[in-house]
Amino acid sequence: MAANFWNSSHYKQLLDPEEVDVVHALDKERGISTEDFKLIKFHMSNHIMKLAQHIKVRQRVVATAITYMRRVYVRKSMVEFEPRLVALTCLYLASKAEESIVQARNLVFYIKRLYPDEYKYELKDILGMEMKVLEALNYYLVVFHPYGSLSEFLQDAAISDVNMNQITWGIVNDTYKMDLILVHPPYRIALACIYIASVHRDKDITAWFEDLHEDMNLVKNIAMEILDFYENYRTITEERVNTALSKLSLKP
């Protein structure tokens, strides 16, 4: 991993796994469980991804937006920081931080087309929430992602299997439906995704992994977290998400 990651605010803000799913006291008062908390963050991540497809921003902007959203809820309650508005605002803020600016009015236009019954927010709401999100982030906007390391690793491992490469990129994108980016160094997430794809495609790259002198137990633990997510993903239904959101007095 590039040396500048280890000197970055991102590295200094890495959390222990048990810190990322602590439900705020105000949310607990509404009956929000740890499972509800995870479901709502998952749901908002999907909203960001879907909206981004329509406004055509780079995947890095999407990843940064979701990272911001997840960082916000380490510190703030969902009762105080309404998830749908936070998701919109984080995408707007990420587009500026990643120098791929999207006009806030365009976000409002497309989100109302995609979710006409859910989103009633206007331009002023996003601009008003922007400062609150910045404060919640302690103005730390730098985010390192697995994508750069992934490209280097795939090239270094001389993996010519197109399907394996596509699977690996897809897995990396899916990790943003979890909190991995708040807990693990991005390069290690990339390695875990390559490991999963190599097993799936029955590619033996054990020697390459050994040459990295990386702790493979850490890599495999991340891989197991991802595989556990895929297993649990099957049980996520719209009804479960709506039930969680209704506890925040949000109209699903």
Backbone bond lengths (Angstrom), bond angles and torsions (degrees), N, CA, C in turn:
res aa  C-N    CA-C-N  psi(-1)  N-CA   C-N-CA  omega(-1)  CA-C   N-CA-C  phi
1 M - - - 1.456 - - 1.516 109.18 -
2 A 1.313 117.37 141.93 1.459 121.51 -178.86 1.520 110.46 -56.75
3 A 1.336 115.20 141.49 1.460 120.80 -176.21 1.522 112.14 -59.40
4 N 1.335 117.33 -30.84 1.464 118.35 -176.14 1.527 112.75 -66.94
5 F 1.324 118.74 -20.70 1.464 119.41 175.33 1.517 110.36 -63.24
6 W 1.328 116.35 -43.18 1.458 120.77 -175.57 1.527 112.03 -68.17
7 N 1.317 116.67 -15.98 1.473 120.60 177.19 1.526 111.97 -103.03
8 S 1.306 117.00 4.12 1.464 121.05 -171.43 1.525 112.25 -89.61
9 S 1.337 114.89 163.83 1.462 120.63 173.92 1.528 110.31 -66.07
10 H 1.329 116.93 -29.35 1.464 120.39 177.77 1.528 109.90 -59.74
11 Y 1.329 116.68 -49.73 1.464 120.08 -179.55 1.529 110.83 -60.65
12 K 1.335 115.94 -43.22 1.470 120.29 -177.87 1.527 112.14 -66.15
13 Q 1.339 116.57 -20.54 1.466 120.21 -178.75 1.525 113.79 -99.02
14 L 1.328 117.73 4.19 1.466 118.82 176.81 1.528 109.82 -59.15
15 L 1.315 115.52 140.52 1.454 121.72 -172.51 1.523 111.28 -113.13
16 D 1.321 115.66 160.92 1.458 120.07 169.20 1.525 107.72 -75.57
17 P 1.333 118.37 149.67 1.473 120.90 -177.24 1.524 113.82 -53.73
18 E 1.331 116.56 -37.00 1.467 118.98 -177.03 1.530 112.77 -73.32
19 E 1.331 117.54 -11.54 1.463 120.28 -179.19 1.525 113.51 -83.34
20 V 1.328 117.83 -21.68 1.468 119.62 -170.59 1.531 113.13 -83.77
21 D 1.306 117.81 -17.95 1.461 119.80 -178.26 1.527 112.19 -116.09
22 V 1.323 115.53 32.03 1.463 120.12 175.23 1.528 108.46 -83.21
23 V 1.309 115.78 118.34 1.466 120.85 -178.16 1.516 109.60 -79.64
24 H 1.329 116.36 128.36 1.458 122.52 -179.90 1.529 110.15 -61.47
25 A 1.341 115.84 148.08 1.470 121.26 -177.61 1.528 112.07 -56.23
26 L 1.342 117.05 -40.28 1.466 120.04 -179.97 1.521 112.09 -64.68
27 D 1.327 115.77 -34.45 1.467 120.00 178.23 1.531 110.68 -73.01
28 K 1.333 116.31 -37.36 1.464 119.84 177.64 1.522 110.62 -60.51
29 E 1.340 115.89 -36.57 1.465 119.70 179.34 1.521 111.92 -61.90
30 R 1.332 116.81 -26.04 1.466 121.31 177.41 1.530 112.21 -88.56
31 G 1.325 115.33 1.85 1.463 118.85 178.81 1.513 114.77 88.71
32 I 1.337 116.74 13.60 1.463 120.72 179.51 1.523 109.65 -73.06
33 S 1.316 116.36 121.17 1.464 122.16 176.36 1.525 110.11 -92.10
34 T 1.314 116.30 172.46 1.465 120.32 175.90 1.522 110.44 -59.68
35 E 1.322 116.94 -39.15 1.463 120.91 179.40 1.529 110.81 -66.30
36 D 1.333 116.79 -41.28 1.467 120.65 176.03 1.526 110.20 -59.47
37 F 1.309 115.62 -43.53 1.470 122.48 -178.65 1.527 110.42 -58.19
38 K 1.329 115.87 -46.56 1.461 120.74 179.34 1.524 111.14 -64.92
39 L 1.344 115.94 -41.25 1.464 120.46 -179.15 1.523 112.01 -62.28
40 I 1.334 116.19 -42.96 1.468 119.63 -178.44 1.525 110.31 -66.69
41 K 1.317 117.48 -41.31 1.471 120.17 177.88 1.527 110.80 -64.48
42 F 1.329 116.11 -39.34 1.467 120.77 176.24 1.526 110.17 -61.76
43 H 1.311 116.67 -45.84 1.464 122.56 -179.23 1.525 110.96 -61.39
44 M 1.318 116.78 -44.17 1.471 120.48 -179.55 1.533 111.49 -68.81
45 S 1.323 116.50 -33.26 1.467 119.84 175.36 1.520 110.11 -61.87
46 N 1.327 116.48 -42.03 1.464 120.66 178.08 1.525 111.63 -65.37
47 H 1.326 116.95 -37.94 1.466 120.23 177.45 1.531 110.66 -61.47
48 I 1.323 116.00 -44.28 1.466 120.67 179.46 1.531 109.90 -61.71
49 M 1.329 116.52 -44.94 1.467 120.68 -179.27 1.529 111.50 -62.73
50 K 1.313 116.14 -43.19 1.464 119.98 -178.27 1.521 111.35 -67.83
51 L 1.324 116.75 -43.56 1.470 120.58 178.72 1.518 110.03 -62.85
52 A 1.327 117.44 -41.20 1.464 122.08 -178.47 1.527 112.01 -61.32
53 Q 1.329 116.37 -32.97 1.468 119.76 178.14 1.527 110.94 -63.37
54 H 1.312 116.65 -34.46 1.461 120.80 -177.41 1.522 112.33 -79.41
55 I 1.331 116.14 -34.54 1.472 117.75 179.99 1.526 111.44 -91.43
56 K 1.350 114.77 -3.56 1.471 121.39 171.96 1.537 112.82 58.13
57 V 1.330 115.02 62.25 1.459 120.09 172.77 1.520 109.30 -107.03
58 R 1.315 115.84 162.11 1.462 121.30 -179.05 1.531 110.52 -65.45
59 Q 1.324 115.75 153.09 1.463 120.73 179.10 1.522 111.20 -59.38
60 R 1.318 116.73 -32.02 1.470 119.37 179.94 1.528 111.17 -62.25
61 V 1.334 117.05 -36.21 1.468 120.74 177.70 1.525 109.63 -64.39
62 V 1.322 115.81 -43.56 1.465 121.03 178.26 1.527 110.06 -59.18
63 A 1.323 116.23 -47.94 1.459 121.22 -178.26 1.526 111.30 -62.13
64 T 1.318 116.60 -41.30 1.472 120.28 178.57 1.521 110.70 -65.77
65 A 1.331 116.97 -42.18 1.463 120.96 179.63 1.525 111.13 -60.02
66 I 1.320 116.30 -45.56 1.464 120.10 -179.28 1.527 110.45 -66.37
67 T 1.323 116.54 -38.02 1.467 119.90 176.81 1.513 110.75 -61.87
68 Y 1.326 117.20 -43.71 1.467 120.33 176.52 1.523 110.79 -58.43
69 M 1.328 115.73 -48.36 1.463 120.27 -178.09 1.529 110.74 -57.86
70 R 1.311 116.30 -44.33 1.457 120.01 -178.49 1.531 111.41 -69.96
71 R 1.318 117.15 -34.13 1.465 119.83 176.00 1.530 111.02 -66.32
72 V 1.313 116.66 -39.25 1.466 120.51 -179.97 1.523 110.40 -55.74
73 Y 1.350 116.21 -43.50 1.458 119.36 -174.01 1.523 113.91 -83.09
74 V 1.320 116.56 0.37 1.460 119.46 166.51 1.525 108.89 -73.12
75 R 1.347 115.63 -29.31 1.466 121.00 -172.85 1.522 114.26 -111.20
76 K 1.331 116.94 -26.33 1.464 120.08 -171.72 1.523 111.46 -121.97
77 S 1.323 114.88 156.50 1.470 119.77 179.46 1.521 110.69 -86.13
78 M 1.322 114.97 154.35 1.460 120.44 176.89 1.525 111.65 -74.81
79 V 1.317 116.50 -23.13 1.464 120.09 175.78 1.527 109.67 -64.84
80 E 1.333 116.23 -44.41 1.466 121.11 -178.56 1.526 112.09 -79.64
81 F 1.335 116.04 -36.72 1.462 121.80 -177.22 1.528 108.02 -113.08
82 E 1.329 115.75 91.02 1.456 122.62 -173.69 1.532 110.46 -57.60
83 P 1.338 117.28 121.60 1.472 120.55 -170.56 1.522 115.65 -56.22
84 R 1.322 117.90 -40.76 1.460 119.01 -177.68 1.525 111.18 -65.93
85 L 1.314 116.14 -40.85 1.463 119.53 178.96 1.524 111.00 -70.62
86 V 1.321 117.03 -37.42 1.466 120.97 177.10 1.526 110.43 -63.10
87 A 1.328 117.27 -42.76 1.469 120.99 179.56 1.523 110.78 -59.36
88 L 1.325 116.48 -47.53 1.470 121.21 177.76 1.520 111.53 -58.84
89 T 1.327 114.70 -47.29 1.465 120.37 -175.89 1.523 111.28 -65.93
90 C 1.322 116.66 -38.56 1.469 120.06 179.78 1.529 111.21 -65.71
91 L 1.320 117.20 -36.53 1.462 119.64 176.91 1.528 110.09 -66.96
92 Y 1.304 116.90 -40.67 1.463 121.22 177.60 1.530 110.43 -62.96
93 L 1.336 116.28 -46.18 1.459 121.06 -179.26 1.530 111.42 -65.91
94 A 1.327 116.77 -40.83 1.469 120.86 179.77 1.518 111.37 -64.38
95 S 1.337 116.90 -35.98 1.468 119.55 179.52 1.524 110.65 -63.20
96 K 1.310 116.60 -33.00 1.475 120.12 177.90 1.528 110.42 -77.30
97 A 1.328 116.69 -43.05 1.464 120.27 -178.31 1.524 111.45 -64.26
98 E 1.336 116.80 -33.45 1.464 121.75 -178.68 1.536 111.79 -95.17
99 E 1.328 116.16 11.09 1.476 122.67 176.06 1.523 111.64 55.32
100 S 1.330 114.66 44.00 1.463 121.71 175.95 1.528 107.34 -136.63
101 I 1.313 114.20 58.38 1.460 121.75 -163.65 1.522 113.23 -62.36
102 V 1.329 113.75 132.47 1.457 123.03 174.81 1.522 107.31 -113.92
103 Q 1.304 116.75 134.16 1.451 120.25 178.14 1.532 109.70 -68.77
104 A 1.326 116.10 134.69 1.463 120.39 -178.79 1.524 111.04 -59.28
105 R 1.325 117.18 -35.33 1.472 119.66 -179.38 1.530 111.15 -64.79
106 N 1.346 116.68 -30.46 1.465 119.46 176.59 1.522 111.38 -69.26
107 L 1.337 116.34 -36.62 1.462 120.09 176.08 1.528 110.38 -61.40
108 V 1.317 115.85 -44.24 1.464 120.76 179.63 1.526 110.17 -61.91
109 F 1.321 116.69 -43.55 1.465 121.45 -178.36 1.520 111.32 -61.10
110 Y 1.341 116.80 -49.72 1.463 120.18 -174.95 1.524 112.68 -73.89
111 I 1.340 117.14 -36.95 1.459 118.09 -178.63 1.522 110.69 -66.56
112 K 1.331 117.45 -32.78 1.468 119.96 177.90 1.529 111.29 -72.57
113 R 1.314 116.43 -28.17 1.463 119.43 175.18 1.514 110.95 -72.82
114 L 1.331 116.60 -38.15 1.459 120.89 -177.21 1.529 111.81 -76.75
115 Y 1.326 116.08 -41.49 1.462 121.16 -175.59 1.529 109.87 -131.64
116 P 1.334 117.80 68.12 1.468 121.17 -173.58 1.528 113.87 -61.60
117 D 1.318 117.63 -26.71 1.464 119.78 -177.98 1.525 113.35 -91.57
118 E 1.329 116.34 -11.79 1.462 119.88 -175.01 1.526 113.32 -101.79
119 Y 1.314 116.02 -37.24 1.470 119.24 -170.82 1.525 110.76 -107.77
120 K 1.317 115.08 117.22 1.461 121.28 177.65 1.530 110.67 -115.95
121 Y 1.308 115.86 13.76 1.465 119.82 -174.15 1.520 112.30 -78.54
122 E 1.332 113.98 150.28 1.456 121.72 179.36 1.523 109.12 -115.58
123 L 1.312 114.89 175.78 1.465 121.35 -179.05 1.522 111.58 -53.63
124 K 1.319 117.30 -44.33 1.468 121.47 -176.70 1.532 111.49 -62.48
125 D 1.331 117.06 -29.43 1.459 120.41 -179.78 1.532 111.11 -69.11
126 I 1.331 115.93 -42.56 1.468 120.12 178.37 1.522 110.21 -64.96
127 L 1.318 116.78 -45.64 1.466 120.12 -178.39 1.522 110.56 -65.72
128 G 1.338 116.82 -33.51 1.456 119.99 177.67 1.510 112.52 -70.16
129 M 1.325 116.69 -37.09 1.465 121.22 179.92 1.524 112.24 -76.27
130 E 1.324 117.23 -23.02 1.465 120.47 -176.05 1.525 111.77 -56.15
131 M 1.314 117.73 -47.04 1.460 120.08 -178.89 1.523 111.13 -66.28
132 K 1.322 117.36 -36.88 1.464 120.36 178.64 1.526 111.20 -64.58
133 V 1.338 115.78 -39.77 1.468 119.77 177.73 1.523 110.50 -66.37
134 L 1.311 116.73 -43.36 1.467 120.43 177.65 1.526 111.20 -57.31
135 E 1.323 115.89 -44.06 1.459 119.87 178.98 1.526 111.37 -65.11
136 A 1.339 116.46 -39.80 1.463 120.69 178.31 1.527 111.59 -63.78
137 L 1.327 115.84 -30.67 1.470 121.61 178.83 1.532 111.99 -85.46
138 N 1.317 115.94 -0.11 1.467 120.85 -174.28 1.530 111.71 55.92
139 Y 1.318 115.06 27.40 1.466 123.75 178.23 1.533 112.87 64.33
140 Y 1.321 117.43 16.34 1.461 121.27 175.45 1.524 108.29 -89.01
141 L 1.312 116.78 107.20 1.462 120.92 -173.75 1.525 113.58 -110.24
142 V 1.320 117.30 -5.85 1.466 120.44 -178.42 1.528 109.58 -76.68
143 V 1.318 115.45 126.93 1.463 120.83 177.35 1.523 108.30 -131.16
144 F 1.314 116.52 128.38 1.464 121.95 172.48 1.528 108.08 -96.58
145 H 1.318 116.20 139.94 1.461 121.29 -176.90 1.524 110.87 -120.43
146 P 1.332 117.86 162.55 1.471 120.63 179.88 1.521 114.40 -70.73
147 Y 1.330 118.14 -13.79 1.464 121.00 -168.84 1.533 113.34 -60.78
148 G 1.339 117.18 -44.52 1.464 119.75 -179.09 1.520 111.69 -62.76
149 S 1.328 115.58 -47.35 1.468 120.14 178.18 1.516 110.92 -62.80
150 L 1.320 116.34 -38.80 1.467 120.35 -178.48 1.525 111.09 -60.08
151 S 1.315 117.07 -46.26 1.469 120.68 179.05 1.520 111.09 -58.84
152 E 1.338 115.62 -44.42 1.470 120.29 -179.24 1.527 111.14 -65.69
153 F 1.318 116.20 -43.03 1.468 120.14 -179.14 1.525 111.86 -63.89
154 L 1.335 116.20 -45.66 1.466 119.56 -178.74 1.522 111.15 -62.14
155 Q 1.326 115.59 -37.77 1.463 119.78 178.06 1.526 110.42 -69.40
156 D 1.332 116.34 -43.28 1.465 120.92 -178.22 1.524 111.49 -65.33
157 A 1.335 116.11 -35.21 1.463 120.08 -179.45 1.523 112.40 -80.71
158 A 1.343 115.54 -4.46 1.462 121.75 179.08 1.527 111.65 54.66
159 I 1.326 114.48 45.19 1.464 119.84 179.43 1.526 108.66 -86.48
160 S 1.319 116.01 111.06 1.461 121.36 -176.86 1.525 112.37 -99.87
161 D 1.316 116.55 -2.33 1.461 122.02 179.98 1.529 108.52 -72.24
162 V 1.319 116.69 106.25 1.470 121.14 -176.83 1.520 111.30 -60.77
163 N 1.318 116.22 -41.58 1.459 120.19 -179.79 1.524 111.44 -62.89
164 M 1.318 116.36 -40.44 1.460 119.46 178.82 1.523 110.64 -64.57
165 N 1.327 115.58 -41.74 1.470 118.87 178.35 1.525 111.20 -61.22
166 Q 1.321 116.25 -43.64 1.466 120.13 -179.95 1.523 111.10 -64.75
167 I 1.325 116.46 -41.25 1.462 120.49 178.46 1.523 110.09 -61.93
168 T 1.322 116.35 -42.12 1.458 120.48 -178.37 1.522 111.45 -63.34
169 W 1.328 116.89 -45.31 1.471 120.47 178.21 1.524 110.68 -62.31
170 G 1.322 116.01 -39.42 1.458 119.56 178.98 1.520 112.39 -64.11
171 I 1.328 116.48 -39.67 1.468 120.58 178.40 1.523 110.43 -64.58
172 V 1.324 116.50 -42.31 1.470 119.82 178.15 1.531 110.23 -58.83
173 N 1.314 117.18 -44.74 1.467 120.08 177.83 1.526 110.98 -59.53
174 D 1.321 116.15 -39.44 1.471 120.46 -178.83 1.526 112.47 -67.85
175 T 1.332 117.66 -24.80 1.470 119.01 -178.94 1.528 111.50 -63.54
176 Y 1.333 117.16 -18.91 1.468 119.33 179.12 1.526 111.96 -78.82
177 K 1.325 117.00 -2.98 1.459 120.69 171.30 1.528 110.24 -86.46
178 M 1.345 114.92 2.26 1.459 123.54 178.48 1.528 107.95 -125.56
179 D 1.317 116.13 -177.24 1.467 120.81 -179.20 1.530 113.00 -100.82
180 L 1.334 117.76 17.69 1.465 120.48 -174.07 1.522 112.68 -56.24
181 I 1.325 117.27 -37.85 1.470 121.24 -175.49 1.527 111.74 -66.10
182 L 1.331 116.84 -18.50 1.466 120.44 178.19 1.524 111.99 -86.96
183 V 1.330 116.23 -12.30 1.461 120.78 -170.04 1.526 113.16 -115.73
184 H 1.333 117.09 -37.78 1.458 120.95 -170.47 1.528 111.86 -116.47
185 P 1.328 117.13 148.79 1.469 119.70 172.31 1.520 110.43 -58.69
186 P 1.316 118.41 137.29 1.473 121.00 -175.47 1.525 114.20 -56.86
187 Y 1.315 117.78 -36.79 1.467 119.05 -177.93 1.519 110.73 -64.14
188 R 1.341 116.12 -33.00 1.466 119.58 -178.86 1.528 110.62 -73.35
189 I 1.337 116.40 -32.74 1.466 120.33 174.05 1.527 109.28 -62.56
190 A 1.345 115.74 -43.12 1.466 120.27 178.65 1.530 110.95 -59.55
191 L 1.325 116.35 -43.46 1.467 120.05 179.59 1.528 111.13 -63.12
192 A 1.322 116.76 -39.68 1.465 120.29 179.33 1.527 110.79 -63.40
193 C 1.324 116.41 -38.58 1.470 120.55 179.14 1.523 111.01 -67.61
194 I 1.325 116.59 -39.65 1.465 120.28 176.36 1.528 109.91 -64.30
195 Y 1.320 116.13 -40.64 1.468 120.43 179.82 1.532 110.90 -60.47
196 I 1.341 116.55 -46.92 1.470 120.43 179.22 1.522 110.71 -61.12
197 A 1.329 116.54 -45.83 1.466 120.73 -178.38 1.530 111.37 -64.15
198 S 1.332 116.33 -37.58 1.469 119.75 -179.35 1.527 111.04 -66.10
199 V 1.328 116.40 -38.49 1.473 120.07 177.44 1.532 109.60 -68.07
200 H 1.325 115.77 -43.15 1.463 120.64 -179.60 1.525 111.59 -61.04
201 R 1.324 116.12 -39.32 1.466 120.78 -178.04 1.528 112.55 -92.92
202 D 1.354 115.88 3.71 1.464 121.26 178.97 1.528 111.51 57.45
203 K 1.339 115.21 43.90 1.463 121.65 177.36 1.525 108.94 -104.09
204 D 1.300 116.95 122.51 1.464 121.03 -179.44 1.530 109.57 -88.41
205 I 1.323 116.09 102.10 1.473 120.25 177.52 1.535 109.78 -119.54
206 T 1.334 114.47 30.34 1.471 121.01 -179.13 1.522 111.34 -57.27
207 A 1.317 117.15 -43.20 1.470 120.85 -178.38 1.523 110.89 -61.61
208 W 1.335 115.65 -39.81 1.473 119.49 179.11 1.528 110.61 -64.06
209 F 1.317 116.81 -43.69 1.463 120.01 178.21 1.528 110.70 -61.72
210 E 1.334 116.87 -40.51 1.470 120.51 -179.78 1.519 111.44 -63.08
211 D 1.321 116.45 -37.03 1.467 120.46 179.76 1.530 112.41 -66.73
212 L 1.330 117.00 -20.36 1.468 120.02 179.79 1.530 112.03 -75.00
213 H 1.356 115.72 -20.01 1.470 121.14 -176.81 1.529 111.31 55.57
214 E 1.320 115.34 37.62 1.459 122.42 176.97 1.527 108.92 -97.06
215 D 1.321 116.63 147.67 1.450 120.77 177.65 1.528 108.83 -69.83
216 M 1.321 116.98 102.47 1.455 120.53 -174.77 1.528 112.71 -69.94
217 N 1.325 117.53 -19.43 1.461 119.02 175.96 1.527 109.98 -65.22
218 L 1.336 116.42 -39.09 1.465 120.54 178.04 1.527 110.56 -66.58
219 V 1.324 115.50 -42.19 1.470 120.31 179.25 1.523 110.42 -63.55
220 K 1.320 116.86 -44.91 1.471 120.69 -178.38 1.528 111.76 -68.32
221 N 1.335 116.68 -31.96 1.465 119.23 176.65 1.523 111.09 -64.03
222 I 1.341 116.15 -40.76 1.471 119.91 176.91 1.527 109.41 -65.23
223 A 1.334 115.85 -42.01 1.466 120.01 178.28 1.524 110.90 -58.20
224 M 1.320 116.87 -40.50 1.461 120.61 178.94 1.521 111.40 -65.93
225 E 1.332 117.21 -37.12 1.467 120.45 176.30 1.528 110.63 -61.23
226 I 1.324 115.57 -41.80 1.469 120.05 179.89 1.524 110.59 -66.18
227 L 1.328 116.50 -44.81 1.469 120.42 -179.94 1.531 110.90 -65.22
228 D 1.322 116.95 -36.85 1.470 120.34 176.07 1.520 110.25 -63.05
229 F 1.342 116.00 -39.38 1.463 119.66 177.65 1.526 110.28 -61.44
230 Y 1.318 117.23 -45.91 1.467 120.41 179.71 1.532 110.88 -59.46
231 E 1.322 116.09 -38.51 1.460 120.04 179.77 1.534 110.64 -66.37
232 N 1.332 116.39 -43.76 1.465 121.13 -178.48 1.526 111.79 -75.72
233 Y 1.322 116.70 -24.96 1.461 122.18 -179.12 1.526 111.66 -56.54
234 R 1.317 114.98 -32.64 1.469 120.26 -178.20 1.526 112.11 -63.88
235 T 1.327 116.13 -25.11 1.475 119.59 -176.20 1.529 112.39 -93.49
236 I 1.340 117.56 -1.47 1.463 120.26 179.89 1.523 108.92 -80.37
237 T 1.309 115.51 117.67 1.462 120.88 179.99 1.524 109.64 -117.88
238 E 1.314 115.18 159.92 1.458 119.89 177.06 1.530 110.75 -60.03
239 E 1.309 116.09 -35.19 1.464 119.95 179.59 1.522 111.45 -62.96
240 R 1.331 116.64 -42.13 1.469 120.36 179.07 1.522 111.10 -64.08
241 V 1.322 116.14 -41.73 1.463 120.22 179.36 1.529 110.32 -64.62
242 N 1.324 116.57 -45.04 1.461 120.88 -178.93 1.524 112.11 -63.88
243 T 1.321 115.65 -36.10 1.463 119.74 177.62 1.526 110.48 -64.51
244 A 1.339 115.75 -42.02 1.465 119.82 178.05 1.517 111.23 -63.87
245 L 1.336 116.78 -45.23 1.455 121.04 -178.96 1.529 111.59 -64.90
246 S 1.325 116.61 -34.85 1.470 120.00 -177.09 1.524 111.02 -64.81
247 K 1.319 117.04 -25.91 1.460 120.21 178.10 1.526 112.41 -67.62
248 L 1.329 115.67 -22.18 1.462 120.48 176.78 1.532 110.93 -89.48
249 S 1.328 115.24 7.97 1.469 121.45 -176.53 1.524 110.89 62.67
250 L 1.341 114.32 33.60 1.448 119.84 175.43 1.515 108.01 -98.06
251 K 1.297 117.21 137.66 1.451 120.37 175.84 1.526 108.29 -78.31
252 P 1.329 118.01 111.05 1.466 119.36 -176.59 1.517 113.01 -72.55
